[in-house]
Amino acid sequence: MRAALFDRYGPPDVLYEGEVPEPVPRPGEVVVRVHAVSVNGGEVLGRSGRLKLLLGPKFPKRVGIDFAGEVVSGPGYEPGAHVWGGLPRGRFGSAAEYLALSPRQLAPSPAGLDLVRAAALPGVGTTAITALRDRARLRPGERLLVRGASGGVGSVAVQLGKAYGAHVTALAGKRNLDFVREELGADEAVDYRTDPADLGRFDVVLDTHGSALPAYRRLLGPGGRMVGIAFRSAGDVGYLLASAVFGSRRVRFFSGNPETELFADLTALVERGAIRPVVDTVHPLSAIADAHRALEAGGVRGKHVIRVR
């Protein structure tokens, strides 16, 4: 089967479309014919070599974390059923024609949503739910600041914050301010280059960028919560760890590993119109390097999606 591969760590140019054996399912696994996947920051880190101590020296390696497709065979689903989901933490390789995985890693995708657009949501959507609902426990009427509001997680978090009844301030690049306000529904849209000290006070800060963390933590009012899902340096990691333990305004952070229940929660939110996928560009599998290059260039609106079928 066709799959996105790389034979060494490096820039996007190391990626190519190659062939690997089709997966042989273990007892109880579901085989999915993949229609599309999205490009996520974690796999960019992996491909570049910044996670090579975890991923090791064996090649070729694969990319892709989440997916949307149709069931070929397996327990609990009729052949042809539309599903979406993600691979377990630490596993890459959804950018391929077929997957074999545990039923715990998928759920029915939203009715009426085509599978290419659906692929933009499983990873970032479950991350936003975990961050705002489970970690921050965002409540109606609270003030939420979303940093990186036009990107993958941010574009969902703005919509989700509004669905939860919060007042949402979105930080984004200048060219995306109208987008996050008019299309995503942010109450306020502010240039991300604005000095944090000029932004005011917030009950919850969602940071998708991973830099200048102390400056944004200082924006929290009494009982405020900050959730960080990214980091730029070892110093940022140390700050996150210390802030998770000390002080009244603690920083929450997590490494996502969603399973069926969380994917099903995401499906329900989409079906009731609370959130929708935001697709920047759809690339063919053969252009996987272009998709990674575009994500690294920044300024993304939502997600870059790879059409596999």
N, C-alpha and C positions, 0 to 999 in steps of 0.2 A: 504494500500500500504506500501511497505518497505521504510524506511527513516533512515537517520543517526540522532541519538538522544543523549542527555546527561541529567542526572537527578540531577546533582550538578556541580558546578564549580570545576575545578581542572586540573590535567595533562591529557595527551591524553588517559589514561586508562579509563576515565569516559565515553568515546564515545562507542556507540554500535549500531548495526543494529536492529531496532524495527519496529513496525507497527503503523501507524496513519491513520485516515480516508482519503479517496481520496478527493481532493478539489472539492467543488461545485462551478462552475463558476458563477460569477455575469453577468448580461447582458453586452454584449460587450467584455467580456474577452475571451482570447485564452487559450485553454487547450493544454499543451505540454507534450508529453511522453518523459521523459528525458533519454538520452543515457549516458551522462557523465557530470561531473562537475570537477572543479579544486579546490585545497586547497589554500586559500588566507590568508595573514597575519591578516586581520581584524577579521576573524572568529576564528583564534587561540587566539587573544586577548580576544574575547568574551567568548570562552570556558574556558580559564584560570581564568576568574573572574576579569580581569583588566578593564572590561567595565560593571561590575555588577550594578553600579549606573545608567547606561543607560538601561540595559537589564532587571533589576528587579529580584525578587525572584521566579517567577512562573516557574515551570518545568512540563514536560520535555521541553527542548529547542532543536532547530534544527540548523544545520550548512549548509553551502553552499551559495554562493553569485551569481556565474555565472553558465551557463549551455549551452549545445548543445543537440538538440533533434529533434523530428518531431511533427508536428501539428496533434492533434486529431480532434479538431473542433475550430471554432471561425471565426470572421470576417477578411476578407482580405487575407486568406490563404486557399489553398486546403488541405484536409486531406493528411498526408504523407509528406508535404513540410518540408524540412530541415531548421531549424532556430537555431539561437543562441541569447544570451542576458544575462541580469542580473536583479536581484531583486532591487527594489528601496532602496535608502540609509536607513540604519538602520534595514533592514529586512533580516533575514537569513532563509534558508530552502530549497535551490535548490537541496540538496543532497537527492532526493526522486524520486519515480517512475513517479510522475505526478506533474505538476504545473498548476495553473490557474492564469493568469496575464494580465495586460493591453497590448494591441498591442504596446504601446509606449515603452515597455521594451524588445522588440526583433526585429530582422531583419533576412532576409534570410542569411544563412551561405554560405561561399564560395563554388562555384561549384567545384566538384571533391575532396573536402577535407572531409575525413571520420569524423564522428561526435565525435569519441573519441579523436582524435588529435585536432579537432576544439575546444574542451572544454578547452584547455590550453590557449586560447587567449582572450575571451571577456573581462574579468576583467582587465588583465594587458595590453592588447592591447589598450583599450580605455583610460587607465591611461597614457600610453606613448604618445598617440596622444595629449591628453589634455595638458600634461606637456610640450612637445617640440613644438607643433604647436601653441597651444592657449595661454599658459602661458609664455613660453620663447620666442615665435616667432622666432625660430631658422632659420637662413638664410644660403644659400649656401656659402661655404668658411669659415664659423665660426668654432672656435675650441670648441668642446663639450667634457666635462668630464662626464662619467657615472660611478657613484659609486654603487657597487653591480651589476656589468655588467653580471654576469653569472646567476643571479636569474630571477624571473618571469618578473617583469617590466624591469629590466636591459637588459635581453636578447632581448627583443623587442626594447628597446630604442636604443641599438647599431645598430640594423638593420635599424630602422627608421631614426636615425641620418645620416647614410650613404645615405639612400633614399632621404633625404632632402639636400644632398650635403655638409654635414659638415665633418670636420676632427675629427674623434672620438678616444678619449683615454679612454680605459676601465680599471677600477680597479676591480680586482678579486683575488681569492685565487690562490696560486702558481700552483696548479694542474689544474686550469681552464684557464690558460693564453693562451695556444695553442688553446683551444676551442673558446674563445671569438675572437681571432685573425683570425683563419683559418676557423671556421664554421660560425661565426656571422659577420665577415668582419671588425672588429676594425682595425684602422690604427696602433694603439699602444696598447699593453696590459701590465699593470704594476701591480705588487704585491700590494694588498691593504694595506699592512703593511708599505709601503714606506712613509716617512715623507711628509706630504702635501706640505711643503715648497720646496721640491725638484721636484715638478711636473710641474712647469711653470705657465703660464697664460692662462686663458680660457675666452671665450665669454659667455658660458653657462655651468653651473654645474647642473647635475641632481643627487640629493642625495636620494637614496632609503634605507639608513641605519639609519639615524636619530641620529647620535652622532658626536661630534667634529665639530659642524656646523660652529663656527667662523673660524676655521682653513681653511675650504674649501671655505668659503665666501671670504677670503682674496686672493684667487687665481683669482678672477674676475678682468678683466681689465676694463678700462673705458667703461661705457655702458653695463657692464656684468650683467647677470641675473642668479640667482640660484633658482631652483625649488626643494622644499623639499616635500616628500610624506610620511615621517615616522618621528617618534620621540621616544626617549627612556626614557625621564623623563619630569617632570613638568618644569624644567629649560630649556629644549629644546623647549617646547611649548612657554614659555615666550620669548625666543630668537626669535623664528619664528614670533611671533606677533609683537615684537618691530622692527624687521628687515623689516617687511612688510610695516612699516610706515616711519621709519627714515633712512636716508642715501641715497646715490646715487646708491649703489649696493644693491637693495632691494631683499629680498627673497620672492618668490611666493610660496604659498602652497594652497592646495585645498582638498576637500573630494569628490571623484568621485560619480557621480549619472547619468551615461550615459543613453541615450534614443535612439530611433530608428535611428536618423540621424548619431549619432556617431558609432553605431554598423554597419550601412551601410558603413560609411567611412572605417571602419576596413575591412569589406568584400572586398571593392574595392582594398585596399592595398594588401591584400592577393592574390586576383585574378590576379593582375598585377605583382606579384612576388616580391614586395618590402619587405615583411616580411613573415615569416613562423613560425608555432608553434614549440616550443622546449619542448619536453616531457621528463622529467627525468624518471619517473616510472608510470605505470598504476596499480592501486590497485582496487580490488573488493570492493563493498560497505561494505561487512562484515569486511574489513580490514581498516576501516576509522581511527581507532586509530593508526595503523602503519603509515598511510599517514601523520597524524599530527605529529607523533613522528619524522618521517624522515625530515619534513620541519623544525622543531625546531632544529634538529641536525646540520643544516647548510650545506654549500657546494653543494647546489642544482644547477643543470643545467636546467634552465627553470622551468617547473611546474610539481608538482605531480598531477596526474589526477585520479579521482574516476570513474570507470566504473559502471554505475547503471544498465544498461541492458546488 
